[in-house]
Each structure stands twice: as C-alpha cells, then as structure tokens.
C-alpha cells in the first residue's frame, strides 16, 4: 500500500522532447500532482541523455526548485 505522506511531496517533471527513438511513445506530464496542486513541468529540446548536450538547461530548473 502506498504511503499517504508521499502524496504531499511536490514533484517537477522534466521532459526531453528532442527526437525520440523509433517506437517510443512519450507520456505527457500529469495535469495535477498527487497532492492536487498543478504539475510543474519543463521541456528540454534534447534526447534522454539531456545532461550531456544541455547541462545548463537541465541545471536551471533543478536549481530553482522550491517547496
């Protein structure tokens, strides 16, 4: 059984929206978080290994996370 306290932890989604390998279907970020607040999502125009070609673009949203 999931821990109800985990629902209160804020989440941020970082989606890599560059070219996807053939046969891969990306899931959209959910509209709301488990705690009912709106989802926070960032898109990066890169593939799955975003930390290699776009380290700054990945780091910026991570450094600005709050609560």
mmCIF file of the C-alpha atoms, coordinates in Angstrom:
data_MODEL
# 
_entry.id   MODEL 
# 
loop_
_atom_site.group_PDB 
_atom_site.id 
_atom_site.type_symbol 
_atom_site.label_atom_id 
_atom_site.label_alt_id 
_atom_site.label_comp_id 
_atom_site.label_asym_id 
_atom_site.label_entity_id 
_atom_site.label_seq_id 
_atom_site.pdbx_PDB_ins_code 
_atom_site.Cartn_x 
_atom_site.Cartn_y 
_atom_site.Cartn_z 
_atom_site.occupancy 
_atom_site.B_iso_or_equiv 
_atom_site.pdbx_formal_charge 
_atom_site.auth_seq_id 
_atom_site.auth_comp_id 
_atom_site.auth_asym_id 
_atom_site.auth_atom_id 
_atom_site.pdbx_PDB_model_num 
ATOM 1  C CA . UNK A 1 1  ? 0.000  0.000  0.000   1.00 0.00 ? 1  UNK A CA 1 
ATOM 2  C CA . UNK A 1 2  ? 1.430  3.427  -0.958  1.00 0.00 ? 2  UNK A CA 1 
ATOM 3  C CA . UNK A 1 3  ? 2.488  5.783  1.807   1.00 0.00 ? 3  UNK A CA 1 
ATOM 4  C CA . UNK A 1 4  ? -0.113 8.615  2.013   1.00 0.00 ? 4  UNK A CA 1 
ATOM 5  C CA . UNK A 1 5  ? 2.618  11.048 3.118   1.00 0.00 ? 5  UNK A CA 1 
ATOM 6  C CA . UNK A 1 6  ? 4.309  10.557 -0.263  1.00 0.00 ? 6  UNK A CA 1 
ATOM 7  C CA . UNK A 1 7  ? 1.350  12.292 -1.917  1.00 0.00 ? 7  UNK A CA 1 
ATOM 8  C CA . UNK A 1 8  ? 2.344  15.563 -0.239  1.00 0.00 ? 8  UNK A CA 1 
ATOM 9  C CA . UNK A 1 9  ? 5.842  15.632 -1.773  1.00 0.00 ? 9  UNK A CA 1 
ATOM 10 C CA . UNK A 1 10 ? 5.996  18.207 -4.615  1.00 0.00 ? 10 UNK A CA 1 
ATOM 11 C CA . UNK A 1 11 ? 7.132  16.899 -7.974  1.00 0.00 ? 11 UNK A CA 1 
ATOM 12 C CA . UNK A 1 12 ? 8.672  18.543 -11.022 1.00 0.00 ? 12 UNK A CA 1 
ATOM 13 C CA . UNK A 1 13 ? 8.670  16.872 -14.434 1.00 0.00 ? 13 UNK A CA 1 
ATOM 14 C CA . UNK A 1 14 ? 11.494 17.449 -16.897 1.00 0.00 ? 14 UNK A CA 1 
ATOM 15 C CA . UNK A 1 15 ? 10.587 16.200 -20.354 1.00 0.00 ? 15 UNK A CA 1 
ATOM 16 C CA . UNK A 1 16 ? 13.184 15.652 -23.030 1.00 0.00 ? 16 UNK A CA 1 
ATOM 17 C CA . UNK A 1 17 ? 11.293 16.457 -26.219 1.00 0.00 ? 17 UNK A CA 1 
ATOM 18 C CA . UNK A 1 18 ? 14.014 16.068 -28.839 1.00 0.00 ? 18 UNK A CA 1 
ATOM 19 C CA . UNK A 1 19 ? 13.880 13.295 -31.423 1.00 0.00 ? 19 UNK A CA 1 
ATOM 20 C CA . UNK A 1 20 ? 12.591 10.073 -29.883 1.00 0.00 ? 20 UNK A CA 1 
ATOM 21 C CA . UNK A 1 21 ? 13.842 6.644  -30.912 1.00 0.00 ? 21 UNK A CA 1 
ATOM 22 C CA . UNK A 1 22 ? 11.507 4.828  -33.256 1.00 0.00 ? 22 UNK A CA 1 
ATOM 23 C CA . UNK A 1 23 ? 8.708  3.027  -31.425 1.00 0.00 ? 23 UNK A CA 1 
ATOM 24 C CA . UNK A 1 24 ? 8.897  5.206  -28.296 1.00 0.00 ? 24 UNK A CA 1 
ATOM 25 C CA . UNK A 1 25 ? 5.741  6.970  -27.155 1.00 0.00 ? 25 UNK A CA 1 
ATOM 26 C CA . UNK A 1 26 ? 6.234  9.726  -24.611 1.00 0.00 ? 26 UNK A CA 1 
ATOM 27 C CA . UNK A 1 27 ? 3.827  10.094 -21.726 1.00 0.00 ? 27 UNK A CA 1 
ATOM 28 C CA . UNK A 1 28 ? 2.595  13.637 -21.025 1.00 0.00 ? 28 UNK A CA 1 
ATOM 29 C CA . UNK A 1 29 ? 3.110  15.172 -17.605 1.00 0.00 ? 29 UNK A CA 1 
ATOM 30 C CA . UNK A 1 30 ? 0.007  14.716 -15.448 1.00 0.00 ? 30 UNK A CA 1 
ATOM 31 C CA . UNK A 1 31 ? -2.113 17.868 -15.138 1.00 0.00 ? 31 UNK A CA 1 
ATOM 32 C CA . UNK A 1 32 ? -2.021 17.699 -11.346 1.00 0.00 ? 32 UNK A CA 1 
ATOM 33 C CA . UNK A 1 33 ? 0.316  16.348 -8.715  1.00 0.00 ? 33 UNK A CA 1 
ATOM 34 C CA . UNK A 1 34 ? -0.852 13.667 -6.273  1.00 0.00 ? 34 UNK A CA 1 
ATOM 35 C CA . UNK A 1 35 ? -1.450 16.407 -3.686  1.00 0.00 ? 35 UNK A CA 1 
ATOM 36 C CA . UNK A 1 36 ? -3.871 18.153 -6.087  1.00 0.00 ? 36 UNK A CA 1 
ATOM 37 C CA . UNK A 1 37 ? -1.670 21.140 -6.986  1.00 0.00 ? 37 UNK A CA 1 
ATOM 38 C CA . UNK A 1 38 ? -0.881 21.860 -10.643 1.00 0.00 ? 38 UNK A CA 1 
ATOM 39 C CA . UNK A 1 39 ? 2.015  19.938 -12.159 1.00 0.00 ? 39 UNK A CA 1 
ATOM 40 C CA . UNK A 1 40 ? 5.308  21.681 -12.685 1.00 0.00 ? 40 UNK A CA 1 
ATOM 41 C CA . UNK A 1 41 ? 6.899  20.700 -15.979 1.00 0.00 ? 41 UNK A CA 1 
ATOM 42 C CA . UNK A 1 42 ? 9.888  21.817 -18.026 1.00 0.00 ? 42 UNK A CA 1 
ATOM 43 C CA . UNK A 1 43 ? 10.703 20.738 -21.570 1.00 0.00 ? 43 UNK A CA 1 
ATOM 44 C CA . UNK A 1 44 ? 14.205 20.375 -22.949 1.00 0.00 ? 44 UNK A CA 1 
ATOM 45 C CA . UNK A 1 45 ? 14.775 20.135 -26.721 1.00 0.00 ? 45 UNK A CA 1 
ATOM 46 C CA . UNK A 1 46 ? 17.070 17.135 -26.401 1.00 0.00 ? 46 UNK A CA 1 
ATOM 47 C CA . UNK A 1 47 ? 17.081 13.377 -26.078 1.00 0.00 ? 47 UNK A CA 1 
ATOM 48 C CA . UNK A 1 48 ? 17.082 11.228 -22.944 1.00 0.00 ? 48 UNK A CA 1 
ATOM 49 C CA . UNK A 1 49 ? 20.707 11.997 -22.053 1.00 0.00 ? 49 UNK A CA 1 
ATOM 50 C CA . UNK A 1 50 ? 19.956 15.702 -21.536 1.00 0.00 ? 50 UNK A CA 1 
ATOM 51 C CA . UNK A 1 51 ? 22.816 16.177 -19.077 1.00 0.00 ? 51 UNK A CA 1 
ATOM 52 C CA . UNK A 1 52 ? 25.340 15.681 -21.904 1.00 0.00 ? 52 UNK A CA 1 
ATOM 53 C CA . UNK A 1 53 ? 24.260 18.200 -24.593 1.00 0.00 ? 53 UNK A CA 1 
ATOM 54 C CA . UNK A 1 54 ? 22.249 20.603 -22.381 1.00 0.00 ? 54 UNK A CA 1 
ATOM 55 C CA . UNK A 1 55 ? 23.702 20.622 -18.846 1.00 0.00 ? 55 UNK A CA 1 
ATOM 56 C CA . UNK A 1 56 ? 22.870 24.295 -18.191 1.00 0.00 ? 56 UNK A CA 1 
ATOM 57 C CA . UNK A 1 57 ? 19.315 23.942 -19.492 1.00 0.00 ? 57 UNK A CA 1 
ATOM 58 C CA . UNK A 1 58 ? 18.847 20.930 -17.204 1.00 0.00 ? 58 UNK A CA 1 
ATOM 59 C CA . UNK A 1 59 ? 20.501 22.590 -14.232 1.00 0.00 ? 59 UNK A CA 1 
ATOM 60 C CA . UNK A 1 60 ? 18.473 25.804 -14.336 1.00 0.00 ? 60 UNK A CA 1 
ATOM 61 C CA . UNK A 1 61 ? 15.093 24.259 -13.417 1.00 0.00 ? 61 UNK A CA 1 
ATOM 62 C CA . UNK A 1 62 ? 16.744 21.935 -10.884 1.00 0.00 ? 62 UNK A CA 1 
ATOM 63 C CA . UNK A 1 63 ? 18.438 24.854 -9.130  1.00 0.00 ? 63 UNK A CA 1 
ATOM 64 C CA . UNK A 1 64 ? 15.137 26.750 -8.991  1.00 0.00 ? 64 UNK A CA 1 
ATOM 65 C CA . UNK A 1 65 ? 13.089 24.008 -7.336  1.00 0.00 ? 65 UNK A CA 1 
ATOM 66 C CA . UNK A 1 66 ? 11.286 25.098 -4.218  1.00 0.00 ? 66 UNK A CA 1 
ATOM 67 C CA . UNK A 1 67 ? 8.837  23.510 -1.837  1.00 0.00 ? 67 UNK A CA 1 
# 
